[in-house]
């Protein structure tokens, strides 16, 4: 293994610390300190460099498609609230839908991941006008999450056995002007649909895990997700008839690596590849690093910075969405069968339209002022 020079270590330390300060973080006693009175707007500001960097990276691949992709975005006057008809579209690799999914993801106010491990992605389209309402993506969950695991009642053994029956929403939301009509609630509701559960079963009910060797199960019992910015106004009190669809179970601890997901991360990754021992030694994982978090952790230690810099302090509200009456008992291994809720996407959409969309449209017609071209990321050439 090559050894870095002191100059290389010092230069990377300065790059990392400067990047954190430019984002708006304070560093005190080798720890990140959030600004006082941190509002949601201030949290968005902390994420801005990472978001801008993602848009910059995506430009060579997506800019040439932007005019075509914008045809999927509605102007406000193209929406007829009483006729909105949501339709789920599973995103397939290499498709036009995948391009649209990636393009819309770039508009999020926080940097989003691409998911990891098992993955399902969906667009939500308004069948009435063919325009995009929103999107969501599901992936393998993080192995250990204190609040989630406590709510389920997991010990290490049962978590290892049943984690395969849980997915995590790594991106979830609506695009304008549907977001102005509480479309984020609709997208969240559709995660719980029978169609998503069946798509998971179809894709993951055969074969074995490359890593653990466990036989695939194909039964999706629960979806977990976190709010983007502190307490969530979309997920709280989200109901289907008389039942809460999403339950708040606590907050994350504030550890992660989004604060390095900007121009600094490419330097961190290059340094890790050159000077740090690889951590993914299992033949099924390859011979690199397990994930981005592992890359950052290794490099911080290697250049003499505290691992506490991975505690960004942004605590996000954690939600779980049980898909069966006995989801917790099943996940604890106490029940062998899932008593699934019956939740067709069409029924969920109809409930949303009457409960939230139409009343919102009647109270506030500002959505009608939105113009699709304002969604453009890059200037016309």
TIKE-274955 format. One record per residue (C-alpha): x, y negated, z negated; residue in three letters. Coordinates in Angstrom, 1 decimal, always signed. Last residue first. Layout:
<recs>
        u        v        w   residu
        X        Y        Z      ALA
...
</recs>
This chain:
<recs>
        u        v        w   residu
    -28.5    -26.8    +25.8      UNK
    -31.4    -27.0    +23.3      UNK
    -30.3    -27.6    +19.7      UNK
    -30.0    -24.6    +17.5      UNK
    -32.2    -23.3    +14.7      UNK
    -35.6    -23.9    +16.3      UNK
    -38.6    -23.6    +13.9      UNK
    -39.6    -27.2    +14.8      UNK
    -40.4    -25.8    +18.2      UNK
    -43.4    -24.0    +16.8      UNK
    -45.2    -27.2    +15.7      UNK
    -46.8    -27.4    +12.3      UNK
    -49.6    -30.0    +12.0      UNK
    -52.3    -27.4    +11.7      UNK
    -50.7    -26.1     +8.5      UNK
    -51.6    -29.4     +6.8      UNK
    -55.3    -28.3     +6.8      UNK
    -55.5    -28.0     +3.0      UNK
    -58.6    -26.9     +1.0      UNK
    -60.4    -25.1     +3.9      UNK
    -57.2    -23.3     +5.0      UNK
    -56.5    -22.2     +1.4      UNK
    -60.0    -20.9     +0.9      UNK
    -59.7    -18.9     +4.2      UNK
    -56.3    -17.4     +3.4      UNK
    -56.6    -16.5     -0.3      UNK
    -59.5    -14.2     -1.3      UNK
    -61.2    -13.7     +2.1      UNK
    -58.1    -13.2     +4.2      UNK
    -56.3    -11.3     +1.5      UNK
    -59.1     -8.8     +1.1      UNK
    -59.3     -8.3     +4.8      UNK
    -55.6     -7.7     +5.0      UNK
    -55.6     -5.1     +2.2      UNK
    -58.4     -3.3     +3.9      UNK
    -56.7     -3.3     +7.3      UNK
    -53.4     -2.1     +5.8      UNK
    -55.1     +0.9     +4.3      UNK
    -54.7     +1.2     +0.5      UNK
    -55.7     +4.5     -1.0      UNK
    -53.7     +4.7     -4.3      UNK
    -51.7     +7.9     -4.6      UNK
    -52.0    +10.4     -7.4      UNK
    -48.5    +11.8     -7.0      UNK
    -47.9    +15.4     -7.8      UNK
    -45.1    +17.0     -9.9      UNK
    -45.9    +15.0    -13.1      UNK
    -43.5    +14.6    -16.0      UNK
    -40.4    +14.0    -13.9      UNK
    -39.9    +10.4    -15.2      UNK
    -40.7     +9.1    -11.7      UNK
    -43.9    +11.1    -11.6      UNK
    -45.0     +9.7    -15.0      UNK
    -44.2     +6.2    -13.9      UNK
    -46.1     +6.5    -10.6      UNK
    -49.2     +8.1    -12.1      UNK
    -51.8     +5.9    -10.5      UNK
    -49.8     +5.8     -7.3      UNK
    -48.0     +3.2     -5.2      UNK
    -46.5     +1.3     -8.1      UNK
    -45.1     -2.1     -7.1      UNK
    -42.3     -3.3     -9.4      UNK
    -41.2     -6.9     -9.9      UNK
    -38.0     -8.5    -11.2      UNK
    -37.8    -12.2    -11.7      UNK
    -34.5    -13.6    -10.6      UNK
    -31.7    -14.9    -12.9      UNK
    -29.3    -17.2    -11.2      UNK
    -26.3    -17.1    -13.5      UNK
    -23.6    -16.6    -10.8      UNK
    -22.0    -13.8    -12.8      UNK
    -19.5    -12.6    -10.2      UNK
    -17.1    -15.3    -11.5      UNK
    -16.9    -13.2    -14.7      UNK
    -14.5    -10.9    -12.8      UNK
    -11.9    -13.4    -13.7      UNK
     -9.4    -14.5    -11.2      UNK
     -5.8    -13.2    -11.0      UNK
     -5.5    -12.5     -7.2      UNK
     -6.0     -8.7     -7.5      UNK
     -8.8     -9.0    -10.1      UNK
    -10.9    -11.3     -7.9      UNK
    -10.0     -9.0     -4.9      UNK
    -11.3     -5.8     -6.5      UNK
    -14.6     -7.4     -7.7      UNK
    -15.2     -9.0     -4.3      UNK
    -14.8     -5.8     -2.3      UNK
    -16.9     -3.8     -4.8      UNK
    -19.7     -6.3     -4.5      UNK
    -19.6     -6.0     -0.8      UNK
    -20.2     -2.3     -0.8      UNK
    -18.6     +1.1     -1.2      UNK
    -15.2     +0.1     +0.2      UNK
    -13.5     +1.8     +3.1      UNK
    -12.7     +5.5     +3.6      UNK
    -16.0     +6.9     +5.0      UNK
    -19.1     +7.4     +2.9      UNK
    -19.7    +11.0     +3.8      UNK
    -16.0    +12.0     +3.0      UNK
    -16.3    +10.6     -0.5      UNK
    -13.4     +8.2     -1.1      UNK
    -15.2     +4.9     -1.0      UNK
    -13.0     +2.8     -3.3      UNK
    -10.2     +1.7     -1.1      UNK
     -7.1     +0.4     -2.8      UNK
     -6.5     -3.3     -2.2      UNK
     -3.9     -5.1     -0.1      UNK
     -4.8     -5.2     +3.6      UNK
     -8.5     -4.4     +3.6      UNK
     -9.1     -6.4     +0.4      UNK
     -7.3     -9.5     +1.8      UNK
     -9.4     -9.3     +5.0      UNK
    -12.6     -8.9     +2.9      UNK
    -11.8    -11.9     +0.7      UNK
    -10.9    -14.1     +3.8      UNK
    -14.2    -13.1     +5.4      UNK
    -16.0    -13.8     +2.1      UNK
    -14.7    -17.4     +1.8      UNK
    -16.7    -18.6     +4.9      UNK
    -19.9    -17.8     +3.1      UNK
    -21.2    -14.9     +1.1      UNK
    -19.0    -15.5     -2.0      UNK
    -21.8    -17.1     -4.1      UNK
    -24.1    -14.2     -2.9      UNK
    -22.0    -11.8     -4.9      UNK
    -24.0    -10.6     -7.8      UNK
    -24.7    -10.8    -11.5      UNK
    -27.5    -13.0    -12.9      UNK
    -28.9    -10.5    -15.4      UNK
    -32.1     -9.8    -13.5      UNK
    -35.4    -10.7    -15.0      UNK
    -38.2     -8.8    -16.6      UNK
    -40.9     -6.3    -15.7      UNK
    -43.3     -8.4    -13.6      UNK
    -46.0     -6.1    -12.2      UNK
    -47.1     -6.1     -8.5      UNK
    -50.3     -4.8     -7.2      UNK
    -52.5     -6.0    -10.1      UNK
    -55.9     -4.2    -10.0      UNK
    -59.4     -5.6     -9.9      UNK
    -59.7     -6.1     -6.2      UNK
    -56.2     -6.0     -4.8      UNK
    -54.3     -8.5     -7.0      UNK
    -51.1    -10.6     -6.9      UNK
    -51.1    -12.3    -10.3      UNK
    -47.4    -13.1     -9.9      UNK
    -45.9    -12.0     -6.6      UNK
    -46.1    -15.3     -4.6      UNK
    -45.4    -17.9     -7.4      UNK
    -42.2    -16.1     -8.4      UNK
    -40.1    -17.1    -11.4      UNK
    -36.4    -17.6    -10.5      UNK
    -35.6    -18.3     -6.9      UNK
    -35.8    -15.4     -4.5      UNK
    -38.1    -13.2     -6.6      UNK
    -36.9     -9.6     -7.0      UNK
    -38.1     -6.4     -5.5      UNK
    -39.2     -2.9     -6.4      UNK
    -41.3     -0.4     -4.4      UNK
    -42.8     +2.7     -6.1      UNK
    -43.8     +6.3     -5.5      UNK
    -42.6     +7.0     -1.9      UNK
    -42.7    +10.7     -1.3      UNK
    -40.4    +11.8     +1.5      UNK
    -38.5    +14.3     -0.6      UNK
    -35.2    +14.8     +1.1      UNK
    -33.2    +17.7     -0.3      UNK
    -30.3    +16.6     -2.5      UNK
    -26.8    +16.9     -1.1      UNK
    -25.7    +14.0     -3.2      UNK
    -23.8    +11.9     -0.5      UNK
    -25.2    +13.1     +2.8      UNK
    -28.7    +13.3     +1.4      UNK
    -30.5    +16.3     +2.9      UNK
    -32.9    +16.9     +5.8      UNK
    -36.5    +16.2     +6.1      UNK
    -39.2    +14.0     +4.5      UNK
    -37.4    +10.7     +5.1      UNK
    -38.7     +9.2     +8.4      UNK
    -42.3    +10.5     +8.4      UNK
    -42.7    +10.1     +4.6      UNK
    -41.4     +6.5     +4.8      UNK
    -43.7     +5.7     +7.7      UNK
    -46.6     +7.3     +5.7      UNK
    -45.9     +5.0     +2.7      UNK
    -45.7     +2.0     +5.0      UNK
    -49.1     +2.9     +6.7      UNK
    -50.8     +3.6     +3.3      UNK
    -50.1     +0.0     +2.4      UNK
    -48.2     -1.3     -0.6      UNK
    -45.7     -3.3     +1.5      UNK
    -48.8     -4.8     +3.1      UNK
    -49.6     -6.7     -0.2      UNK
    -46.2     -8.4     -0.1      UNK
    -46.8     -9.6     +3.4      UNK
    -50.2    -10.9     +2.5      UNK
    -48.9    -12.8     -0.5      UNK
    -46.2    -14.4     +1.7      UNK
    -49.0    -15.6     +4.0      UNK
    -50.1    -18.1     +1.4      UNK
    -51.6    -20.3     +4.1      UNK
    -48.5    -22.5     +4.4      UNK
    -46.5    -19.4     +4.9      UNK
    -48.7    -18.7     +8.0      UNK
    -47.3    -22.0     +9.6      UNK
    -44.6    -21.0     +9.0      UNK
    -42.9    -17.6     +8.4      UNK
    -44.0    -15.2     +5.7      UNK
    -42.0    -13.2     +3.2      UNK
    -40.0    -10.2     +2.2      UNK
    -36.4     -9.3     +2.4      UNK
    -34.4     -6.6     +0.4      UNK
    -37.6     -4.8     -0.7      UNK
    -36.4     -1.9     -2.8      UNK
    -37.3     +1.7     -2.4      UNK
    -38.1     +4.4     -4.9      UNK
    -38.7     +8.1     -4.5      UNK
    -34.9     +8.8     -4.0      UNK
    -34.4     +7.3     -7.5      UNK
    -36.1    +10.5     -8.8      UNK
    -33.3    +12.9     -9.7      UNK
    -30.6    +10.4    -10.6      UNK
    -33.1     +8.4    -12.6      UNK
    -34.2    +11.6    -14.4      UNK
    -30.6    +12.3    -15.5      UNK
    -29.6     +8.8    -16.5      UNK
    -32.7     +8.2    -18.7      UNK
    -35.7     +6.6    -17.2      UNK
    -38.7     +5.1    -19.0      UNK
    -40.2     +3.5    -15.9      UNK
    -40.3     +0.0    -17.5      UNK
    -36.8     +0.6    -19.0      UNK
    -35.4     +1.5    -15.7      UNK
    -36.8     -1.5    -14.0      UNK
    -35.5     -3.9    -16.7      UNK
    -32.1     -2.4    -16.8      UNK
    -31.4     -2.0    -13.1      UNK
    -29.0     +0.9    -12.3      UNK
    -28.8     +2.6     -9.0      UNK
    -29.6     -0.4     -6.8      UNK
    -32.5     +0.6     -4.5      UNK
    -32.2     +2.1     -1.1      UNK
    -33.8     -0.1     +1.6      UNK
    -37.1     -1.8     +2.5      UNK
    -37.5     -4.7     +4.9      UNK
    -40.3     -7.3     +5.2      UNK
    -41.7     -9.6     +7.8      UNK
    -44.0    -12.5     +8.4      UNK
    -46.9    -13.9    +10.3      UNK
    -45.5    -13.6    +13.9      UNK
    -47.8    -14.6    +16.7      UNK
    -49.8    -12.3    +19.1      UNK
    -52.9    -14.5    +18.9      UNK
    -55.6    -12.3    +17.3      UNK
    -53.1     -9.5    +16.5      UNK
    -51.4    -11.7    +14.0      UNK
    -48.1     -9.9    +13.6      UNK
    -46.4     -8.5    +10.5      UNK
    -42.9     -7.3    +11.3      UNK
    -41.6     -4.2     +9.6      UNK
    -38.2     -2.8     +8.5      UNK
    -37.4     +0.6     +6.9      UNK
    -34.0     +1.5     +5.6      UNK
    -32.2     +4.4     +3.9      UNK
    -28.7     +3.3     +2.8      UNK
    -28.2     -0.4     +2.9      UNK
    -30.2     -3.6     +3.5      UNK
    -29.3     -6.3     +5.9      UNK
    -28.8     -8.8     +3.1      UNK
    -30.5    -12.1     +2.8      UNK
    -28.9    -15.5     +2.1      UNK
    -31.3    -17.9     +0.4      UNK
    -33.6    -20.4     +2.0      UNK
    -34.8    -17.8     +4.6      UNK
    -34.6    -19.1     +8.2      UNK
    -32.0    -16.6     +9.3      UNK
    -34.4    -13.7     +8.6      UNK
    -36.6    -15.0    +11.5      UNK
    -33.8    -14.4    +14.0      UNK
    -32.9    -11.0    +12.6      UNK
    -36.5     -9.7    +12.7      UNK
    -37.1    -11.3    +16.2      UNK
    -34.0     -9.4    +17.5      UNK
    -35.2     -6.2    +15.9      UNK
    -38.7     -6.6    +17.5      UNK
    -37.0     -7.0    +20.9      UNK
    -35.7     -3.5    +20.3      UNK
    -32.2     -2.1    +19.7      UNK
    -33.1     -0.4    +16.5      UNK
    -36.8     +0.0    +15.9      UNK
    -38.9     -2.4    +13.8      UNK
    -42.2     -0.9    +12.5      UNK
    -45.1     -3.2    +13.5      UNK
    -47.8     -3.9    +11.0      UNK
    -50.9     -5.8    +12.3      UNK
    -52.6     -8.7    +10.6      UNK
    -55.9    -10.0    +12.1      UNK
    -56.4    -13.7    +11.5      UNK
    -59.9    -14.5    +12.9      UNK
    -61.4    -16.5    +10.0      UNK
    -58.2    -18.5     +9.8      UNK
    -58.0    -19.4    +13.5      UNK
    -54.3    -20.1    +14.1      UNK
    -53.1    -21.6    +17.4      UNK
    -53.5    -25.2    +16.0      UNK
    -50.7    -24.6    +13.5      UNK
    -48.1    -23.7    +16.1      UNK
    -47.3    -20.1    +16.1      UNK
    -43.9    -18.4    +16.4      UNK
    -43.6    -15.5    +18.7      UNK
    -42.8    -17.7    +21.7      UNK
    -39.8    -18.9    +19.6      UNK
    -38.1    -15.6    +20.4      UNK
    -37.9    -16.5    +24.1      UNK
    -36.4    -19.9    +23.5      UNK
    -34.0    -18.4    +21.0      UNK
    -32.5    -15.6    +23.0      UNK
    -29.3    -17.3    +24.1      UNK
    -28.8    -18.4    +20.5      UNK
    -29.0    -14.9    +19.1      UNK
    -25.6    -13.1    +19.4      UNK
    -23.2    -16.1    +19.5      UNK
    -25.3    -18.0    +16.9      UNK
    -25.4    -15.2    +14.2      UNK
    -22.2    -16.2    +12.5      UNK
    -23.2    -19.8    +12.3      UNK
    -26.6    -19.0    +10.9      UNK
    -25.0    -16.7     +8.3      UNK
    -22.6    -19.5     +7.4      UNK
    -25.4    -22.0     +7.0      UNK
    -27.2    -19.7     +4.6      UNK
    -24.1    -19.1     +2.5      UNK
    -23.4    -22.8     +2.4      UNK
    -27.0    -23.6     +1.4      UNK
    -27.3    -21.2     -1.5      UNK
    -26.5    -23.6     -4.3      UNK
    -28.8    -26.1     -2.7      UNK
    -31.7    -23.6     -2.8      UNK
    -31.0    -23.3     -6.5      UNK
    -31.2    -27.1     -6.9      UNK
    -34.6    -27.1     -5.1      UNK
    -35.8    -24.3     -7.4      UNK
    -34.9    -26.5    -10.4      UNK
    -31.7    -26.1    -12.5      UNK
    -32.0    -28.6    -15.3      UNK
    -28.3    -28.6    -16.0      UNK
    -25.9    -27.3    -13.3      UNK
    -25.0    -23.6    -13.5      UNK
    -21.8    -22.6    -15.1      UNK
    -19.6    -20.0    -13.5      UNK
    -17.0    -18.5    -15.8      UNK
    -13.2    -18.6    -16.1      UNK
    -13.4    -21.0    -19.0      UNK
    -15.5    -23.5    -17.0      UNK
    -16.2    -23.3    -13.3      UNK
    -19.0    -25.5    -12.1      UNK
    -21.1    -24.4     -9.1      UNK
    -22.3    -26.9     -6.5      UNK
    -21.6    -24.9     -3.3      UNK
    -18.5    -27.0     -2.8      UNK
    -17.3    -25.9     -6.2      UNK
    -17.6    -22.2     -5.5      UNK
    -15.8    -22.6     -2.1      UNK
    -13.0    -24.5     -3.8      UNK
    -12.5    -21.7     -6.4      UNK
    -12.4    -19.0     -3.7      UNK
    -10.1    -20.9     -1.3      UNK
     -7.8    -21.8     -4.2      UNK
     -7.5    -18.2     -5.4      UNK
     -6.9    -17.1     -1.8      UNK
     -4.0    -19.6     -1.5      UNK
     -2.5    -18.5     -4.8      UNK
     -2.6    -14.8     -3.9      UNK
     -1.0    -15.4     -0.5      UNK
     +1.7    -17.6     -2.1      UNK
     +2.5    -15.0     -4.7      UNK
     +3.1    -12.6     -1.8      UNK
     +0.8     -9.7     -1.3      UNK
     +1.9     -6.0     -1.7      UNK
     +1.3     -3.4     +1.0      UNK
     +0.0     +0.0     +0.0      UNK
</recs>
